[in-house]
Amino acid sequence: MKTIYCHSFETPFGIFRLSATEKGLYAIESARRRVVIASEAKQSRRSLRRFVPRDDIRITALLRKSARLLCSYFEGKKVSFRRLPVDWRGYTPFEKKVLQSLRKIPRGKLASYQSLARRAGRPRAPRGVGQVLHQNRLPFFIPCHRIVLKNGGLGGFSRGLAWKKRLLKIEGASVDKLDG
């Protein structure tokens, strides 16, 4: 079983707990409720229950740096999460490709589920892309809030549409024209 290291921190939008393994960032959850953990494989769920505190300097540094970047992001500063390592365990090859493609969408830009499906090499799988985004364990870091419906609707977001609009406004995206 893998060891998961955690770091809790306060942001302008509440307290979060970020977790990582030796491979990279694993998940983020709110102090109020889990962000997107429920859809993981059973084995991953079991391992998430075992938060083992340990003093691994490299992982501790990754968690602290990621927390600082997220706080800066919430304050409206232009930061990039693209170079942060991610632990992709538990995702299928398609899911991983979708999420990696999603990381390439620039701050403040919007894309449709259909266009993300094309980027991931499965142009006829926009619903499948939606399911992948629903299973995203690292919202904010892997920006699923940037994906909208091609007809102008907001689509969904694990934390709700108010959060999605808030994040898009932080990034300077025009959300006034989006339905939802």
VENFENBEL-V979503 format. One line per field, one symbol per residue. ss: DSSP state (a for helix, b for strand, c for the rest). psi: psi as a letter, one per 20 degrees, with the letter a starting at -180 (. if undefined). burial: # if it has 9 or more other ideal C-beta (glycine too) atoms within 8 Angstrom, else .. Layout:
# VENFENBEL-V979503
ss=???
psi=???
burial=???
This chain:
# VENFENBEL-V979503
ss=cccbbbbbbbbccbbbbbbbbccbbbbbbbcccccccccccaaaaaaaccbcccccaaaaaaaaaaaaaaaaaacccccccccccbccccccaaaaaaaaaaacccccccbbaaaaaaaccccccaaaaaaaaacccccccccaaabbccccbcccccccaaaaaaaaaaccccccccbc
psi=pqppqqoqqprikapqppqqaiiaqgrqqqhgrqfmhhjrqgghgghhinoopqmogghgggggggggggggghjjqoqpihipqpojqiqrgggggghhhhhipqpiqqqrhghhgghjjmhklhhhgghghhjoilqghomiiiprqijiqhbrqhirhgggggghhhijqoihipq.
burial=..#####.#.#...#######..#######....###..#...#####.##.......##.######.######......#..#.##...#..######.###.#.....##########.#..##.###.##################...######..#.#########.#.#..#..
